[in-house]
Amino acid sequence: MHKKLTHLKHSILANDLMSYIYDNIQSDINMDEMANNFSISKCHFHKIFKEQTGMAIYETIKSIRLQKASNILITNKYSNISEIANMCGYSSQTSFIRAFKQRFSQTPTYWRKGGYKEYSNKIINAATKNKKPSIDFYNLEQNLIKVKPRMAYYIRQKGYSANYKQTWEKLKAWVYSNDIKEYEQIGIYHDNPTLTPLEECNYVACIVPKDENLRLSQTNLPQLEIQECLCITFKIECLHEDILLLIQWVYHEWLPTSGYETITIPSYIIKENEDFSSSNNIIKGIYHVPVRYV
């Protein structure tokens, strides 16, 4: 029992740190401050995180920053490279360019001029086997909304694959255990799966109980805040394999000519049909893309 509780505690700690990194990726993330915030020694912090995620903390921070930058370079055409570097936590443009080239084998300038297309298409074609989408994205119903902040219980999954169904089944069991009647199901794409190898993507499956005062009997899941922001939404009803193509279309075609720019808050889907493990492979819901007005 003690071993199980220790593992649970370490898992929640690592997940909380990941959420902290994503929420503060634009700032200078100081390990001493983080360790102090979580009331743990820096050495023990590093050890727990490496055991739980398989990666060192600084490697994770660097990877997330570059993934965010790769996305913003495409959509934010009015921001220069130095501004984008700063948005993603780099104080030096030179160090950003060096790190970006090491990660993507391209300079940020070349990437921005179209190099991202070849990089993305390799990922998409390998995942979809060159299939065409089952819906016309240009005909999707769109809206501009301001979403309110809310707390979510979640399970984080490394790798965007068919295993996500098992993740949602675990969440479904947690919902039943707590007798939660009304809730939202939200799938967060922390890393853009059209620019990040799918096995490296961080996908987060969330449950948001609609009753904020609900007393839970099983609270062994970590929590994160879905932040308040401005969002462009797309109403979807499509096959699961269409989602990668949808995300690629939104970020590579729609956003660059929309008059909006993306920010570091990740996109997500709020599900409308019963659950993500549906056997008919249909996803019905609202895709949210956090943006800012140019």
C-alpha positions in Angstrom: 0.0 0.0 0.0 2.8 2.4 0.9 4.6 1.7 -2.4 1.3 2.4 -4.3 0.7 5.7 -2.5 4.3 6.8 -3.1 3.9 6.0 -6.8 0.6 7.9 -6.9 2.2 10.9 -5.1 5.2 10.9 -7.6 2.9 10.6 -10.6 0.8 13.6 -9.5 3.9 15.6 -8.7 5.3 14.9 -12.2 2.0 15.8 -13.8 1.7 19.0 -11.8 5.2 20.0 -13.0 4.3 19.3 -16.6 1.3 21.5 -16.2 3.4 24.2 -14.6 5.9 24.1 -17.5 3.1 24.4 -20.1 1.4 27.2 -18.3 4.7 29.2 -17.8 6.6 28.3 -21.0 6.8 31.9 -22.0 8.8 32.9 -18.9 12.2 32.0 -17.4 11.5 28.8 -15.6 13.7 28.6 -12.5 14.3 25.2 -11.0 15.0 26.5 -7.5 11.7 28.4 -7.6 9.8 25.3 -8.9 11.3 23.1 -6.3 10.4 25.6 -3.6 6.8 25.9 -5.0 6.4 22.1 -4.8 8.1 21.9 -1.3 10.7 19.4 -2.4 14.5 19.4 -2.9 15.8 20.2 -6.4 17.7 16.9 -6.6 14.7 14.8 -5.5 12.6 16.8 -8.0 14.8 15.9 -10.9 14.9 12.2 -9.9 11.1 11.9 -9.6 10.4 13.6 -12.9 13.0 11.5 -14.7 11.5 8.3 -13.2 7.9 9.3 -14.2 8.5 10.7 -17.6 11.7 9.2 -18.9 13.1 12.7 -19.6 15.1 15.3 -17.7 13.3 18.5 -16.7 15.5 20.8 -18.8 15.2 18.5 -21.9 11.4 18.7 -21.4 11.3 22.5 -21.1 13.5 22.9 -24.2 11.4 20.4 -26.3 8.1 22.2 -25.3 9.5 25.6 -26.1 10.6 24.5 -29.6 7.3 22.8 -30.3 5.4 25.9 -29.4 7.8 28.0 -31.5 7.4 25.8 -34.5 3.7 26.4 -34.5 3.8 30.1 -33.8 6.3 30.7 -36.6 3.7 29.5 -39.1 0.6 31.4 -37.8 2.0 34.7 -36.5 3.2 36.3 -39.6 3.3 39.8 -38.0 5.7 38.7 -35.2 9.4 38.6 -35.9 11.7 35.8 -34.9 12.9 37.6 -31.8 9.4 38.2 -30.6 8.4 34.5 -31.1 11.6 33.4 -29.3 10.6 35.6 -26.4 7.0 34.2 -26.4 8.5 30.7 -26.0 10.8 31.6 -23.2 14.1 32.4 -25.0 15.8 35.6 -24.0 18.5 35.2 -26.8 17.5 35.0 -30.4 20.9 33.4 -31.2 20.4 30.5 -28.8 16.8 30.1 -30.1 18.0 29.8 -33.7 20.7 27.3 -32.7 18.3 25.1 -30.7 15.6 25.3 -33.4 18.0 24.2 -36.2 19.3 21.4 -34.0 15.7 20.2 -33.4 14.1 20.6 -36.9 17.2 20.6 -39.2 16.0 24.0 -40.5 16.5 27.6 -39.5 13.4 29.4 -38.2 13.5 31.6 -41.4 13.5 28.6 -43.7 10.8 26.9 -41.7 8.6 30.0 -41.9 9.0 30.3 -45.7 7.6 26.8 -46.2 10.0 24.3 -44.8 7.3 23.3 -42.2 5.1 21.9 -45.0 7.5 19.1 -45.9 8.2 18.3 -42.2 4.5 18.2 -41.4 3.5 16.2 -44.5 5.9 13.4 -43.5 4.2 13.1 -40.2 0.6 13.3 -41.6 1.2 11.0 -44.5 2.7 8.3 -42.3 -0.3 8.5 -39.9 -3.1 8.8 -42.4 -1.6 6.7 -45.3 -2.4 9.7 -47.6 -6.2 9.4 -47.0 -8.3 12.4 -47.7 -10.6 13.9 -45.0 -14.2 12.7 -44.8 -15.5 16.3 -44.4 -14.9 19.7 -46.0 -13.2 21.8 -43.4 -14.1 25.0 -45.2 -17.8 24.3 -44.5 -17.4 23.9 -40.7 -19.4 26.2 -38.5 -17.1 28.7 -36.9 -17.5 31.0 -33.9 -15.4 33.4 -31.8 -15.9 33.0 -28.1 -14.2 33.8 -24.8 -13.9 30.7 -22.6 -14.0 30.9 -18.8 -11.3 29.2 -16.7 -12.2 25.9 -15.1 -10.5 23.1 -13.2 -10.2 19.6 -14.8 -9.2 16.2 -13.6 -7.0 14.5 -16.1 -4.8 11.7 -17.3 -1.8 12.6 -19.4 -0.7 10.3 -22.2 2.7 10.3 -24.0 2.1 9.5 -27.6 -1.0 10.3 -29.8 -2.2 6.8 -30.8 -5.0 4.4 -30.5 -4.1 3.9 -26.8 -6.0 7.1 -26.1 -9.2 5.0 -26.0 -7.8 3.1 -23.0 -7.1 6.5 -21.3 -10.7 7.6 -21.8 -12.0 4.3 -20.5 -10.0 4.8 -17.3 -11.5 8.3 -17.0 -15.0 6.9 -17.6 -14.4 4.4 -14.7 -13.3 7.3 -12.5 -16.5 9.2 -13.4 -18.7 6.2 -12.5 -16.8 5.7 -9.2 -17.6 9.3 -8.2 -21.1 9.1 -9.5 -20.6 12.3 -11.6 -23.8 12.9 -13.6 -22.9 16.0 -15.6 -19.5 16.7 -17.0 -17.4 17.8 -20.0 -14.9 15.6 -21.8 -12.0 17.6 -23.1 -9.0 16.4 -25.1 -6.1 18.7 -25.0 -3.4 18.7 -27.7 -0.5 20.0 -25.7 1.8 19.4 -28.7 0.7 20.1 -32.3 0.5 16.5 -33.6 1.0 17.7 -37.2 4.5 19.1 -36.3 5.6 16.7 -33.6 6.2 12.9 -34.1 3.0 11.3 -32.8 5.0 9.1 -30.4 6.4 12.2 -28.7 3.1 14.2 -28.4 1.6 14.9 -25.0 -2.2 14.4 -25.1 -4.3 15.1 -22.0 -7.7 13.6 -21.5 -9.8 15.7 -19.0 -13.0 15.5 -17.1 -14.6 18.8 -15.9 -17.6 18.2 -13.5 -20.2 20.8 -14.1 -21.0 21.0 -10.4 -18.0 22.9 -8.9 -19.1 22.0 -5.4 -19.3 18.3 -6.0 -17.7 16.1 -3.3 -15.6 13.4 -4.8 -14.9 10.0 -3.1 -12.1 9.1 -5.5 -9.7 12.1 -6.0 -6.5 10.3 -7.0 -6.3 12.2 -10.3 -4.2 15.4 -10.8 -5.9 18.7 -11.6 -5.1 21.4 -14.1 -6.7 24.7 -15.0 -8.1 25.2 -18.5 -7.2 28.8 -18.9 -9.4 31.7 -19.8 -8.8 32.9 -23.4 -10.2 33.9 -26.7 -11.0 31.0 -29.0 -12.0 30.3 -32.5 -14.2 27.2 -32.5 -15.0 24.7 -35.2 -18.0 22.4 -34.8 -17.0 19.0 -36.0 -18.5 15.5 -36.6 -15.9 13.4 -38.3 -13.8 10.3 -38.1 -11.0 10.1 -35.6 -8.3 10.1 -38.4 -9.7 13.4 -39.7 -8.5 15.2 -36.6 -4.8 15.4 -37.7 -5.9 16.8 -41.0 -8.2 19.3 -39.3 -5.4 20.5 -37.1 -3.1 20.8 -40.0 -5.7 22.8 -42.0 -6.4 25.1 -39.1 -2.8 26.0 -38.4 -1.3 25.9 -41.9 -4.2 27.3 -44.0 -6.9 28.9 -42.0 -5.1 30.8 -39.3 -2.3 32.5 -41.4 -5.0 34.4 -43.4 -7.6 34.8 -40.6 -6.5 38.0 -39.0 -5.8 36.2 -35.8 -2.6 34.8 -34.3 -2.1 31.7 -32.1 -0.8 31.8 -28.6 1.0 29.3 -26.4 -2.2 27.9 -24.8 -2.9 24.5 -26.6 -5.9 23.7 -28.7 -8.5 21.2 -27.5 -11.8 19.5 -28.3 -14.8 19.5 -26.1 -16.7 16.3 -26.8 -20.4 16.2 -27.4 -21.1 12.6 -28.0 -21.0 10.0 -25.3 -17.3 9.1 -25.0 -14.0 9.0 -26.9 -13.9 5.3 -26.8 -17.0 5.1 -29.1 -16.8 2.0 -31.3 -18.1 3.8 -34.4 -14.9 6.0 -34.5 -16.9 9.2 -34.8 -15.8 12.3 -32.9 -18.5 14.9 -32.4 -17.8 18.2 -30.6 -16.2 21.6 -30.7 -12.6 22.2 -31.6 -11.2 25.2 -29.7 -8.2 27.1 -31.0 -6.8 29.8 -28.6 -6.0 33.0 -30.5 -5.4 36.7 -30.1 -6.5 39.5 -32.4 -3.7 41.0 -34.6 
